[in-house]
């Protein structure tokens, strides 16, 4: 009797083991989805500027003979727009023509030196020039006044950081149009798909003015315009096609945190969004690499998403990477493997990494970024989480990754 019981238990154990073995290696199909949830902002940078005035003029204006300067970043195809009041008027303001001051020539070289010819003088159309009584006319250029003789503009440029410095000098002293300049506001517009998101940042010639420009033109109050553009300023980005690899083991085949790029193709993904080099390398590895997928064939812009069907078994793990498109060499990825059991929203596993192969510039405003057709200046540091003084959106405000 005991022998029969032993044989029965042994048979059940063997059957259970067989059933367990059958479950190992069973491939299940899942859908991996990457969404770009970034909210568009018209401006990549914005700011306000103020003069020093003097003891007799208790106001932050730029008096004749005085100058102010401010710094900003920009890449090829981006423009600088600013506005300040012609103080000795009822409702005039200085500003470049739309979309602003061009910062690079057709060869991609930074514009430096005297760019005073870009400044114009505008009649806001909200007050009568003689009486100051309210009127309701569209914005028009005061072409009879040479604005460049009243205001000198000079640009300096730092190629490494892609940072400009604009110096504004009040040269109106001694002319028949002598005037102080009021506090002002400046912006650099974001680019998406090669196009400026806002080509008329402050005003539209031939149309009625808005309350914010009117506030500058009539009283030199720059606060309403600064508040408005500040709310519409932020770093945005596209995402490159993503690389997804199914593998076994405890070593992420895409990269190792704290180590240098291994020259297998991650640099291409991080700098240009090209995933083909890394994909080809991983496919040649064999061994622990089960499958390699490319998610999407074109960048994923804000509001866009891409999905792909992948096959994964219980003992497999997933790794993925996609370029932070508006950078020199940043990429989103998971450093720890993701198992097939970890379904649903897996964005919490994602971090933003610096590939360490290109010198960083302001995201979305660096001329050496692939966004502007540039090539990053080389550096050679370990792969690490992005650490920067730039005000970056949270990972979850840019990318959402789901496994279902």
Residue pairs with C-beta under 8 A, 6 or more apart in sequence:
23 314
24 313
24 314
24 315
25 313
25 315
26 313
26 314
27 311
27 312
27 313
28 311
28 312
28 313
28 340
29 309
29 310
29 311
30 309
30 310
30 311
30 312
30 340
30 343
30 403
30 404
31 307
31 308
31 309
31 310
31 402
31 403
31 404
32 244
32 293
32 295
32 307
32 308
32 310
32 318
32 320
32 401
32 402
32 403
33 305
33 306
33 307
33 400
33 401
33 402
33 403
33 404
34 239
34 242
34 295
34 296
34 300
34 305
34 306
34 307
34 320
34 322
34 399
34 400
34 401
35 300
35 304
35 305
35 399
35 400
35 401
35 402
36 237
36 238
36 239
36 300
36 301
36 302
36 303
36 304
36 305
36 398
36 399
37 302
37 303
37 396
37 397
37 398
37 399
37 400
38 236
38 237
38 302
38 393
38 397
38 398
39 234
39 236
39 302
39 397
40 190
40 192
40 197
40 236
40 302
40 303
41 190
41 197
41 232
41 233
41 234
41 235
41 236
42 187
42 189
42 190
42 197
42 198
42 201
42 229
42 232
42 233
43 187
43 188
43 189
43 190
43 197
43 198
43 201
43 229
43 232
43 233
43 234
44 73
44 78
44 188
44 189
44 190
44 233
44 234
44 235
44 236
44 362
44 363
44 364
44 365
45 72
45 73
45 187
45 188
45 233
45 362
45 365
46 185
46 186
46 187
46 188
46 226
46 229
46 230
46 233
47 70
47 72
47 185
47 186
47 226
48 183
48 184
48 185
48 186
48 222
48 226
49 68
49 70
49 82
49 84
49 168
49 183
49 184
49 185
49 186
50 60
50 68
50 183
51 60
51 61
51 62
51 63
51 66
51 68
51 180
51 181
51 183
52 60
52 62
52 66
52 68
53 59
53 60
53 61
53 63
53 180
54 63
57 63
57 180
59 220
60 183
61 87
61 180
61 181
61 182
61 183
61 220
62 68
62 84
62 168
62 170
62 180
62 181
63 170
63 180
64 170
64 171
64 172
64 173
64 174
64 178
64 179
64 180
65 170
65 173
66 169
66 170
67 167
67 168
67 169
67 170
68 167
68 168
69 165
69 166
69 167
69 168
70 165
70 166
70 186
71 163
71 164
71 165
71 166
72 80
72 163
72 164
72 166
72 186
72 188
72 365
73 161
73 162
73 163
73 164
73 188
73 361
73 362
73 365
73 366
74 80
74 103
74 104
74 162
74 164
74 188
74 365
74 367
75 104
75 162
75 191
75 364
75 365
75 366
75 367
75 369
75 371
75 372
75 374
76 103
76 104
76 108
76 367
76 372
76 373
76 374
77 104
77 191
77 194
77 196
77 372
78 103
78 188
78 189
78 191
78 196
78 365
79 96
79 99
79 100
79 101
79 102
79 103
79 188
79 189
79 196
80 96
80 100
80 101
80 103
80 164
80 166
80 186
80 187
80 188
81 95
81 96
81 98
81 99
81 100
81 101
81 186
81 187
81 188
81 189
81 201
81 202
82 95
82 96
82 100
82 166
82 184
82 185
82 186
82 187
83 93
83 94
83 95
83 184
83 185
83 202
83 203
83 213
83 216
83 225
84 93
84 94
84 95
84 168
84 181
84 182
84 183
84 184
84 216
84 220
84 222
85 92
85 93
85 94
85 181
85 182
85 184
85 216
85 217
85 218
85 219
85 220
86 92
86 93
86 94
86 121
86 150
86 179
86 181
87 179
87 180
87 181
87 182
87 220
88 177
88 178
88 179
88 180
89 129
89 179
89 217
90 127
90 128
90 129
90 132
90 218
91 123
91 124
91 125
91 126
91 127
91 129
91 214
91 217
91 218
92 121
92 122
92 123
92 124
92 142
92 217
93 121
93 122
93 124
93 213
93 216
93 217
94 119
94 120
94 121
94 122
94 147
94 150
94 151
94 181
95 119
95 120
95 122
95 202
95 203
96 118
96 119
96 120
97 118
97 120
97 141
97 205
98 199
98 200
98 201
98 203
98 204
98 205
99 189
99 196
99 198
99 199
99 200
99 201
100 187
100 189
100 201
101 111
101 115
101 118
101 153
101 155
102 111
102 118
103 110
103 111
103 155
103 164
104 110
104 111
104 367
105 111
108 367
108 372
108 373
108 374
110 155
110 157
110 159
110 164
110 367
111 155
111 157
112 155
112 156
112 157
113 154
113 155
114 152
114 153
114 154
115 153
115 154
115 155
116 148
116 151
116 152
116 153
116 154
117 148
118 153
119 147
119 148
119 151
119 153
120 141
120 142
120 147
121 141
121 142
121 145
121 147
121 150
122 139
122 140
122 141
122 142
122 203
122 205
122 217
123 129
123 137
123 139
123 140
123 141
123 142
124 139
124 209
124 213
124 214
124 217
124 218
125 135
125 136
125 137
125 138
125 139
125 140
125 208
125 209
126 134
126 135
126 136
126 137
126 209
126 214
126 217
126 218
127 133
127 134
127 135
127 218
128 134
128 135
136 208
138 205
138 206
138 207
138 208
138 209
139 203
139 204
139 205
139 206
139 207
139 208
139 209
139 213
140 205
140 206
141 205
145 177
149 171
149 172
149 175
149 177
150 170
150 171
150 172
150 175
150 177
150 179
151 168
151 169
151 170
151 171
151 172
151 181
152 167
152 168
152 169
152 171
153 166
153 167
153 168
153 169
154 166
154 167
154 169
155 164
155 165
155 166
155 167
156 164
156 165
156 167
157 163
157 164
157 165
158 164
158 165
159 367
160 359
160 377
161 361
161 362
161 366
162 361
162 362
162 365
162 366
162 367
162 368
163 362
166 186
168 181
170 179
170 180
170 181
172 178
172 179
182 216
182 219
182 220
182 221
182 222
183 220
183 221
183 222
184 216
184 222
185 202
185 216
185 222
185 225
185 226
185 229
187 201
187 202
187 229
187 233
188 365
189 196
189 197
189 198
189 199
189 201
190 196
190 197
190 198
190 236
190 364
191 197
191 364
191 371
192 236
192 238
192 301
192 302
193 301
201 229
202 212
202 213
202 225
203 209
203 210
203 213
209 217
211 224
212 224
212 225
212 228
213 225
215 221
215 222
215 223
215 224
215 225
216 222
216 225
234 391
234 393
235 326
235 363
235 364
235 390
235 391
235 392
235 393
236 302
236 326
236 364
237 324
237 325
237 326
237 327
237 363
237 364
237 398
238 299
238 300
238 301
238 302
238 325
238 326
239 299
239 300
239 322
239 323
239 324
239 325
239 332
239 398
239 399
240 269
240 272
240 273
240 274
240 275
240 299
240 300
240 322
240 323
240 325
241 273
241 275
241 294
241 295
241 296
241 297
241 298
241 299
241 300
241 306
241 322
242 275
242 294
242 295
242 296
242 306
242 320
242 321
242 322
243 254
243 269
243 275
243 278
243 279
243 282
243 292
243 293
243 294
243 295
243 320
243 321
243 322
244 292
244 293
244 294
244 295
244 308
244 310
244 318
244 319
244 320
245 253
245 254
245 282
245 289
245 291
245 292
245 293
245 318
245 319
245 320
246 289
246 290
246 291
246 292
246 293
246 310
246 311
246 312
246 316
246 317
246 318
247 253
247 288
247 289
247 290
247 316
247 317
247 318
247 319
247 337
248 288
248 290
248 315
248 316
248 317
249 288
249 317
250 337
251 288
252 319
252 334
252 335
252 336
252 337
253 282
253 285
253 288
253 289
253 319
254 266
254 278
254 282
254 319
254 320
254 321
254 333
255 261
255 262
255 266
255 321
255 333
255 335
255 353
255 383
256 383
257 335
257 353
257 383
257 384
257 385
258 382
258 383
258 384
259 382
259 383
260 356
260 380
260 381
260 382
260 383
261 267
261 270
261 355
261 356
261 357
261 383
264 277
264 278
264 281
264 282
265 275
265 276
265 277
265 278
265 279
265 280
265 281
266 278
266 321
266 331
266 355
267 329
267 355
267 357
268 274
268 275
268 276
268 277
268 278
269 275
269 277
269 278
269 321
269 322
269 323
269 331
270 321
270 323
270 329
270 330
270 331
270 353
270 355
270 357
270 358
271 323
271 328
271 329
271 355
271 357
271 358
271 370
271 375
271 376
272 323
272 370
273 299
273 323
273 325
273 370
275 294
275 321
276 294
278 321
279 292
279 294
282 289
282 292
283 289
283 292
290 312
290 313
290 316
291 310
291 311
293 308
293 310
295 306
295 307
295 308
295 320
295 322
296 306
299 325
300 306
300 322
310 318
312 318
312 340
313 340
314 339
314 340
314 341
316 339
316 340
317 337
317 338
317 339
318 334
318 337
318 338
318 339
318 340
318 403
319 333
319 334
319 337
319 338
320 333
320 334
320 401
321 331
321 332
321 333
322 331
322 332
322 333
322 399
323 330
323 331
323 332
324 330
324 331
324 332
324 352
324 363
324 398
325 370
325 371
326 363
326 364
326 369
326 371
327 360
327 363
327 366
327 369
328 358
328 359
328 360
328 361
328 366
328 368
328 369
328 376
329 354
329 355
329 356
329 357
329 358
329 360
329 376
330 352
330 353
330 354
330 355
330 360
330 363
330 386
331 352
331 353
331 355
332 350
332 351
332 352
332 353
332 395
332 398
332 399
333 350
333 351
333 353
334 346
334 349
334 350
334 351
335 351
335 353
336 349
338 346
338 349
338 403
342 349
342 403
343 403
343 404
344 402
344 403
344 404
345 400
345 401
345 402
346 401
346 402
346 403
347 395
347 396
347 399
347 400
347 401
347 402
349 401
350 395
350 399
350 401
351 385
351 395
352 385
352 386
352 392
352 395
353 383
353 384
353 385
353 386
354 360
354 381
354 383
354 384
354 385
354 386
354 387
355 383
356 379
356 380
356 381
356 382
356 383
356 384
357 376
357 378
357 379
357 380
358 368
358 376
358 377
358 378
358 379
359 368
359 376
359 377
359 378
359 379
360 366
360 388
361 367
361 368
361 369
362 390
363 390
363 392
364 371
366 372
366 374
367 374
368 374
368 375
368 376
368 377
369 376
386 392
